[in-house]
Each structure stands twice: as C-alpha cells, then as structure tokens.
Amino acid sequence: MLKIKSGFSGERAIILPISIIEEVKTYQVCNQLYITDIGFYPNADNHFRQRKAEDANQYILIYCVDGEGWFRIDQITTKITANQLFILPKNKAHAYGCNTKHTWTIYWIHFDGHLATYLAEGFEKPVLILPDSDSRINHRFSLFEEIFQTLKNGYSHQNLEYSTTALLYFLGSIKYLSSYRRAIVSNNSPDEKDVIENAIHFMRENIHKKLSVKSIANYVGISASHFSAIFQSKTGYAPLSYLTHLKIQQACHYLDFSEMKINQLSAKVGYDDPLYFSRIFSKTMGISPLIYRKKKKG
C-alpha cells in the first residue's frame, strides 16, 4: 500500500522554524502553551505517519471531520471516524493514517508547553463531538482558521502570543465541552426550537460535508418529504438550494479573509471537485471565485 506523509491536493500547513520555537519559549505567555506545526489535509488519500519515541517531541491533536482513519500507540490500534478527535502524547512512539477506502479529512496541531500535558489529558482515546443544536462546531473551525491565518501573517511577537491565546481557547472548547456549549444562551427549550432553525444549524455545522435531504430530515426528526415541504414553505428554497447558498456564503468568507487557493477552500465547503465548485460559485454569485476575490468590497 502506498503511504504518503504529505503532498495532498488542497493541503495547508505551517511548520514553525526551530529558531522561532526557541524564541517563543522565552515569552511569558507562550512558554505555557505554543504551536510548532498546524495544518489541514482534505481527502488525504494514503496519508500515513510514524514516529519513534525520541522523535515525538510534541503533543499532536488530530480532528477528523470526514472519512475514517486510525492511530496506534503501545501496539494498540484504534479506529477513528468522522467527528472524532484525539491527542497523541508526547515522547511516545506512534503511527497514524487514513482508511484506504474512506479517506479522512483532518485538522491537526502540534503543540507543547507547560500547560500542554494538562490540556491533552484524557484525549488518548477518541472523543466524539457530534453536530447538535448547541455544538458550535463551525465556530471552532473558524477559530482554527484564525490561528492559522495569524501565523501565516508572520512570526511577530504579537502574532505568536495571539496564536497561543487562541489555541488555549480552542483546546478549552474541547476539554470543557459542556461549558463551551452552554455558553450560548437560548431563551427557547429544545422542544420549542423551530425545525427550520435546527436544520439550518445542522447545515452550518456540517458545511464541509455533502449532505442529503434525508440526513437533514433525520436530524430534525421528521420524514424527508415533510421536511422538504416545511422548509420550502418557510424559506422559499428547497433544502439543498439553501445549503448551497450557505456553502457559497462561507466560500466568500474564505475568499475575502484568507489566501486559500480554490482547491483548498472548495474542500472546506464540501466540494471535492474545484471545477464543479467554481461553476456553482459562478452560477450563484454571477462571477467566478477569482474575479470575486479581486473585486473591491465595502
């Protein structure tokens, strides 16, 4: 079987220079927690990585948002599925990779510092974070993008310290999951929440996936035909047309506020084929993604 460490279509990664990492350790804020590597691999076919204990110099968080994979520690192999994350411990030999039939899409962060051991505790086994009415998954992904873009803008003292504080929030949103979810106050009880609001929330939380009407209807607990009729009546759009609008809206955000290439951002909004994405974008917005990016706004 072919095994690849990197080189995936649409991949993004930042590897901090050793000199910068050594400098970061002297900062009062960053010596508590700091990033050494960060990236996103969409549809990482044949992805595989293996390290000896002496080479495992940081904690490694891997967040699988689609597909399947696995990791191995102490000769024990654990399966990973979509919406699961885990953190590999420092100084322990390990290996991980994608499922050859169901290629995974992953966010990943290598981190270290005095707080790292505590924050990583309890994540040696997979943690499942399912989309729910209060899950705030898309908010967490936006925070990841903020960290990535901050480091991409350079290694100034301020950027490094901000990325550390943002990482602390990111890890805290996982370690203190129930508190993170309860932080958004709603005046409605779960039973009173509108079916359409729940459906749209589910779409946003899964903006990076290919959803069917049936999967959305199952989430809100009604039949697909009944759901489609209600959704069309209340929004004026068929569910999948509305989902397309949400995907293009998110794509516009990436075009406006990041330097991602088209094949990178198309994967992040659920389109494996960048050319198909460009056609849908052009049909929806009236201009191509590249022209949209160049257009002055505001």
Stockholm file with secondary structure:
# STOCKHOLM 1.0

chainA/1-298         MLKIKSGFSGERAIILPISIIEEVKTYQVCNQLYITDIGFYPNADNHFRQRKAEDANQYILIYCVDGEGWFRIDQITTKITANQLFILPKNKAHAYGCNTKHTWTIYWIHFDGHLATYLAEGFEKPVLILPDSDSRINHRFSLFEEIFQTLKNGYSHQNLEYSTTALLYFLGSIKYLSSYRRAIVSNNSPDEKDVIENAIHFMRENIHKKLSVKSIANYVGISASHFSAIFQSKTGYAPLSYLTHLKIQQACHYLDFSEMKINQLSAKVGYDDPLYFSRIFSKTMGISPLIYRKKKKG
#=GR chainA/1-298 SS CCCBSSCCTTCEEEECCHHHHHHHTTSTTGGGSEEEEEEEETTCTTBEEEECGGGCCSEEEEEEEESEEEEEETTEEEEEETTEEEEECTTSCEEEEECSSSCCEEEEEEEESTTHHHHHTTCSSCEECCCCTTCCHHHHHHHHHHHHHHHHTCCCHHHHHHHHHHHHHHHHHHHTHHHHHHTSCCSSCGGGSCHHHHHHHHHHHTTTSCCCHHHHHHHHTSCHHHHHHHHHHHHSSCHHHHHHHHHHHHHHHHHHHCCCCHHHHHHHTTCSCHHHHHHHHHHHHSSCHHHHHHSCCC
#=GC SS_cons         CCCBSSCCTTCEEEECCHHHHHHHTTSTTGGGSEEEEEEEETTCTTBEEEECGGGCCSEEEEEEEESEEEEEETTEEEEEETTEEEEECTTSCEEEEECSSSCCEEEEEEEESTTHHHHHTTCSSCEECCCCTTCCHHHHHHHHHHHHHHHHTCCCHHHHHHHHHHHHHHHHHHHTHHHHHHTSCCSSCGGGSCHHHHHHHHHHHTTTSCCCHHHHHHHHTSCHHHHHHHHHHHHSSCHHHHHHHHHHHHHHHHHHHCCCCHHHHHHHTTCSCHHHHHHHHHHHHSSCHHHHHHSCCC
//
